[in-house]
Amino acid sequence: MSDEDLTIADRIHNKLDDLTRAERQLAHSILENYPASGLGPLTALAKGANVSVPTVARMVQKLGFNGYPEFQASLREELKAKVQSPITKHDNWAEGAPSGHVLNQFTDAVIGNIRHTLGQIAPEKFDQACAMVADQSKSLYIVGGRVTHTLAEYLFLHMQIIRPSVTHIQSTSNSWPHYLLDVSEGDVFVIFDVRRYENNTLKLAEMAHARGARIILFTDQWRSPVHQLAEISFSSRIVVPSAWDSAATTMLLIETMIAAVQNTDWENIKDRMEGLEEMFDQTKLFRKFT
């Protein structure tokens, strides 16, 4: 994938090992309040990070830009992309629609998204997130938004089978503050928030964080504001030739997490699953063929 397809945050993460100490200090300063941190004058960015103006200029060039104006122009394009409505996204795609069947176009885009996303995820961070979700000594809360509640519900349904003390909260519900009454320090929140980020989700995350909860965030390549509160964030690429963003990469991460958590204590989880199947048999919920 070319640099033109990467966000500035992606470029920074890719270059961290090649930066000097001052440049790394600047990089972390940019990421702490990304993307707003890079929208002001060059001197303001340097002052905010406590580095010199030449340090900013050097790092911008290392990120692949000819200068600070080009860096800022790219950042503004990212901001425009973050707030696009489905209609705008469709119009932008249709102008340069490639030839070929939509099945191939869409599949190619999704495969590219998956490859890029997995290339940005540190395996040890994914393992850490799975361990947090699997820890039955802590309550697990799963939160989605207007669209992402479907992803949250999918994860919740499986976690409810795998372990006890799991709660599904929809951030758009007027009742979600009630759930926070029972949150204890160290409890885990898995939060889904993608572009057109929701104010309710951020407020919920802030209140949970204030009560000592640990947050795992599933977001997009531009990153929800919740990332500043999250202990672990997974940024999936979501752009496809459609008016709507793709959840395919995020779903891959969710299903991988389910598989990993299930294997942490299989014998006990197997007992829970067998107990559930017995209840299904008693209620005759499913039709069985013999």
Secondary structure by P-SEA (a helix, b strand, c coil): cccccccaaaaaaaacccccaaaaaaaaaaaacccccccccaaaaaaaacccaaaaaaaaaaaccccaaaaaaaaaaaaaaaaccaaaaaaaaaaccccccaaaaaaaaaaaaaaaaaaaccaaaaaaaaaaaacccbbbbbbbcccaaaaaaaaaaaaaaaccbbbbbcccccccccccccccccbbbbbbbcccccaaaaaaaaaaaaabbbbbbbbccccccccccccbbbbbbbbcccccccaaaaaaaaaaaaaaaaaccaaaaaaaaaaaaaaaaaaccccccc
